[in-house]
Amino acid sequence: MATALASIAEIERELGSQRMGESGEPMQRTSVMTHIAWVPEQWVEAAEDVLAGLAERHPSRTIVLVPEPAADDGLEASVEVDCYPVGSDRKVSMETIRLRLGGNRVEAPASIVEPLLLPDLPVFLRWRGLPPFGEQPFEQLVDTVDRLIVDSTEWPGLPAPYAWLAKIFDRVAVSDIAWARTSRWRRQLASLWPGIADVERMKVHGTEAQAYLLAGWLRSRLKRPIDLEHEEADRLCGVEIDGEPAPFPPGDPPAPADLLSDELERFTRDRVYEDAVRAVA
């Protein structure tokens, strides 16, 4: 049961209390990472749906940060520890800490998060919406984590934000769920080699992010300009090369939780993605 808390010490005490098993012995911690999620209010419902789908695949300490800059200064937290059976004789646990940051607490999230990080485990940051590049909350957390996960489908004003994103590639490894959603199409287009080598224009029927990233990928691979035409859709459902429809790739698009799950298993930089972003920017 979630309990309202107001300090890091109270959070740690509540975690310890909830980890106690029925026998009175503490449950063994099974976390493999710390997963931080920066979730403005408009993204809370979507974020909770994705987190629910991750629990059994990535036992972790998840820290959900909900910024409320217009609220009074302060911190309000709740803690939940859930256990899931794995096989007949083993359980894994999922610790979720939800933190509402009020007023000036929004400007210093690293000081709140750092005492809650699990030692010697990787730290991932999922940022919902467009990051405020250059501003304190984002800059502090980028310097705290091993990997940043974004979804540029959520960003207004494309392609301009890609130029800001490219500037942090040497500071933190970056994953983009919009890029992951293009993986089936990239494999399919690559299979058209060498016929695709002379392409001059590409038309993408999908989201704006998918269109820019696919065009950037092809430009970076061929090392020359390619014209892009975009037809808006809420998912990637067609690509034309010089006016000819590309074959539709096999398989079904992955679910949102599966996309995030895959990115949580990456620990190195994605140089092909970085090249695609730079080609767009």
C-alpha positions, -999 to 999 in steps of 0.1 A, spaced: 0 0 0 14 34 -9 22 57 19 27 95 17 63 104 25 82 137 26 120 129 29 147 105 16 150 90 51 113 82 52 115 67 17 143 44 27 125 33 59 94 25 40 113 5 14 129 -16 42 95 -21 58 78 -33 26 107 -56 17 100 -77 49 85 -110 39 58 -129 58 85 -148 78 99 -116 91 130 -119 70 138 -93 43 132 -103 7 163 -106 -14 168 -76 -36 168 -87 -73 171 -54 -90 193 -53 -121 192 -15 -126 179 19 -114 153 32 -138 145 69 -135 115 83 -154 109 121 -157 72 123 -163 53 156 -166 17 153 -155 3 149 -190 25 118 -195 17 101 -162 -10 77 -174 9 65 -204 41 61 -183 23 40 -157 9 17 -185 44 11 -198 59 5 -164 33 -21 -156 45 -41 -186 81 -39 -176 80 -52 -140 86 -89 -146 112 -85 -173 134 -59 -157 133 -61 -119 146 -27 -109 143 2 -86 121 26 -106 121 63 -96 92 82 -112 97 120 -110 66 141 -116 76 178 -118 51 204 -105 69 237 -109 37 257 -101 31 239 -68 45 249 -33 81 240 -27 84 204 -13 86 167 -19 58 142 -18 66 105 -23 51 71 -22 67 36 -23 55 3 -35 74 -31 -35 58 -58 -56 69 -94 -60 65 -116 -90 70 -154 -91 96 -167 -115 94 -205 -119 83 -226 -89 107 -215 -62 119 -180 -70 105 -144 -69 117 -111 -82 109 -78 -67 101 -44 -83 106 -13 -62 87 18 -74 93 52 -58 70 80 -70 82 115 -63 62 147 -69 86 176 -70 70 209 -61 83 244 -68 120 248 -65 125 211 -60 121 207 -98 154 225 -103 176 201 -83 164 165 -91 198 150 -89 202 158 -52 170 139 -46 177 109 -69 214 102 -61 208 89 -25 182 65 -39 204 50 -67 214 13 -62 252 10 -60 271 -7 -88 241 -10 -111 234 8 -143 212 39 -142 187 46 -171 167 78 -175 135 78 -196 125 114 -204 89 119 -215 83 147 -239 108 172 -252 138 176 -229 146 212 -219 181 210 -233 205 233 -214 183 237 -184 192 224 -149 167 195 -144 177 178 -176 215 186 -174 217 173 -139 200 140 -146 220 135 -178 252 137 -158 238 112 -132 228 84 -155 245 59 -179 218 60 -206 191 84 -217 160 71 -234 137 95 -253 110 92 -279 113 120 -304 78 112 -316 68 132 -285 87 163 -296 72 193 -313 92 215 -337 112 187 -355 138 185 -368 154 214 -348 156 194 -315 178 168 -331 206 194 -332 204 198 -294 203 161 -289 234 155 -310 254 178 -287 250 153 -258 261 121 -276 296 124 -261 282 128 -225 256 99 -223 245 70 -244 211 78 -261 183 56 -272 153 69 -291 121 48 -292 111 65 -325 143 51 -340 135 16 -326 101 17 -343 119 21 -377 141 -10 -372 119 -34 -394 118 -8 -422 156 -2 -420 162 -39 -424 138 -41 -453 153 -11 -471 188 -24 -466 178 -56 -483 171 -36 -514 209 -29 -518 224 -23 -543 194 -9 -561 187 16 -533 222 31 -537 211 56 -564 179 68 -546 173 105 -549 141 110 -529 122 92 -502 85 94 -491 76 82 -456 40 76 -445 44 77 -407 52 100 -378 74 131 -384 101 116 -362 101 84 -382 103 103 -415 133 124 -404 152 95 -388 147 71 -418 159 99 -442 188 107 -419 197 70 -417 198 67 -455 217 100 -460 243 89 -434 247 55 -450 250 68 -486 269 99 -475 249 123 -496 217 143 -496 183 127 -502 150 146 -506 123 137 -481 86 139 -484 64 132 -454 28 120 -452 15 121 -416 3 90 -399 3 78 -362 25 48 -372 50 39 -399 29 22 -426 47 29 -459 79 40 -476 84 50 -512 118 51 -529 119 74 -560 82 70 -563 81 32 -559 66 16 -528 91 -4 -508 80 -40 -498 62 -40 -465 84 -57 -438 73 -89 -421 62 -91 -385 41 -68 -363 52 -36 -346 63 -41 -310 43 -29 -281 54 2 -261 66 -19 -231 86 -41 -255 103 -11 -271 114 3 -237 124 -32 -225 147 -36 -255 164 -2 -248 169 -11 -212 191 -40 -224 214 -17 -244 246 -5 -227 266 9 -255 263 39 -279 243 34 -311 266 50 -336 243 44 -365 215 63 -347 239 91 -339 249 94 -375 213 95 -386 205 123 -361 235 143 -372 224 138 -409 190 153 -399 204 181 -377 
